[in-house]
Amino acid sequence: MRDSAKKPEWLKVKAFSGPGFDRVNRLLREHQLNTVCHAANCPNRGECFNRGTATFLILGSVCSRNCSFCDVRSGQPVDVDPGEPSRVAEMAAKLGLQHVVVTSVTRDDLPDGGASHFAKVVWHLRGALECATVEVLTPDFKGKRGAWDTVIGSAPDVFNHNVETVPRLYPEIRPQADYHRSLELLRYVRENSGITTKSGLMVGMGETLAELREVFRDVADRGVSILTIGQYLAPSKGHFPVHRYLHPEEFSEMEQLALQSGINKVFSAPLVRSSYLADLFQA
C-alpha cells in the first residue's frame, strides 16, 4: 500500500537562510558551478550551506539517464566545460573546505562517461587544497573498467557509488542501471586500489527489511566501509511515489543491522543523504 499521509514532523526542515547560505550561493554564481544540493532539491541544503559546505555537481546539470526517483533534470547533456575543474578548486579553496565532495550527472553520451573530467577535478583540488580530503560520488560509467581506473588513478580519498535501492526495485527506479554492476564497481575499486569505498541507500520505496539486510551483506562483502541510509522523498507527483515514511527508531534498527553485516560506519537517519556531513562522517 502506498502511503499518502503527510510528511511526519521529523522530516520537516527549517527555511533556507543565513549569511553562510547567502555566501555559498553567491560563490556558486560567481564561479558558474552547479551543486547536487540545488539540482536534487536536497532538504539539507540550508544547513549545509550555512556550514559553508556544498557538494559540487560536475559535467553539467542535465543527466543522460531518467531514474524515476531523482529530481535532477534529464535530457540532452551539455558540452563538457574544460574550465570547470579549476573553478571547483578555486571555490573549494575560498570556502576553506577540509573535505570536498564531488559528484556528477550520468554522462552515457561520453566515451569514458566523464571519468577523465572527474580525475581533472581531483587533481585541481589537490593543487589548491593540499591538506583537504576528496570524496567522489560517481555513476557506474556503464561498467567500463578503463573509466573506473581513470578515477582511481586520481587517488581520491573516498570513492562513493550509491546502490540506491534493493535489486527488485531497479526496473522501476533505476531502469538504466544494474545492481550487480554497481556492486562490481565497489568491489573493483576496493580490491584494486585500497581506497575507502562508500555507498548509499534510500528507503520507503516498498523494499522489505529482509531485502535491505541482503543489500547490507552484499555491499559489506564488496569491502564497502561507509554506508548512508535515508528516507526517500518523492520530488513531485510525477516521480516514483513514497510507499512509507519510516520512523527514526527504524533507522536506528537498520544502522545496527548494517553494522552487524560488517560495514565499519553507518549513518542512518531520515534526512541523511550521500554527502550529508561527509566531512564529519569518514571511515
TADA-V306936 format. One record per pair of residues at least 12 apart in sequence whose C-alpha atoms are under 6 Angstrom apart, sorted by the first residue. I is the first residue (numbers start at 0). GAP is how many residues later the second one is. D is the distance in whole Angstrom. If there is no record, write none. Layout:
I&GAP&D / I&GAP&D
This chain:
1&241&4 / 2&240&5 / 2&241&5 / 15&30&4 / 19&29&6 / 19&30&4 / 19&32&6 / 20&28&5 / 20&29&5 / 23&25&6 / 30&56&6 / 33&23&5 / 34&20&6 / 34&21&4 / 34&22&4 / 35&21&5 / 38&33&5 / 39&31&5 / 39&32&5 / 54&46&5 / 54&47&6 / 55&46&5 / 56&46&5 / 56&47&5 / 57&46&5 / 58&21&6 / 58&45&6 / 61&12&5 / 61&15&5 / 62&42&5 / 62&43&5 / 63&42&6 / 63&43&6 / 66&106&6 / 66&107&5 / 67&105&5 / 67&171&5 / 67&172&5 / 68&170&6 / 68&171&5 / 70&164&6 / 84&36&4 / 85&38&6 / 88&35&6 / 88&36&5 / 88&39&6 / 97&34&4 / 98&33&5 / 98&34&5 / 98&35&6 / 98&180&5 / 99&34&5 / 100&34&5 / 100&35&6 / 101&34&5 / 102&33&6 / 102&34&5 / 102&35&6 / 105&33&6 / 111&35&5 / 112&28&5 / 114&32&5 / 114&36&6 / 118&32&5 / 118&35&5 / 132&24&6 / 133&22&5 / 133&23&5 / 134&21&6 / 134&22&6 / 134&23&4 / 134&24&6 / 135&23&5 / 135&24&6 / 136&23&4 / 136&24&5 / 137&23&5 / 157&38&5 / 157&39&6 / 158&38&5 / 159&37&6 / 159&38&4 / 159&39&5 / 160&38&5 / 161&37&4 / 161&38&5 / 163&36&6 / 163&37&4 / 163&38&6 / 164&36&5 / 164&37&6 / 166&12&6 / 186&35&4 / 196&27&5 / 196&28&6 / 197&26&5 / 197&27&6 / 197&28&5 / 197&29&6 / 198&28&5 / 199&27&5 / 199&28&5 / 199&29&6 / 199&74&6 / 200&28&5 / 201&27&6 / 201&28&5 / 201&29&6 / 201&30&5 / 202&28&5 / 202&29&6 / 203&28&6 / 203&38&6 / 203&39&5 / 203&40&5 / 203&41&6 / 204&37&6 / 204&38&5 / 205&37&6 / 215&42&5 / 216&44&5 / 219&42&6 / 219&43&5 / 224&38&5 / 224&39&5 / 225&39&5 / 225&40&6 / 226&39&5 / 227&38&6 / 227&39&5 / 227&40&6 / 227&46&6 / 228&39&5 / 229&39&6 / 229&40&5 / 229&41&6 / 229&42&5 / 229&43&6 / 230&39&5 / 250&17&5 / 250&18&5 / 254&13&6
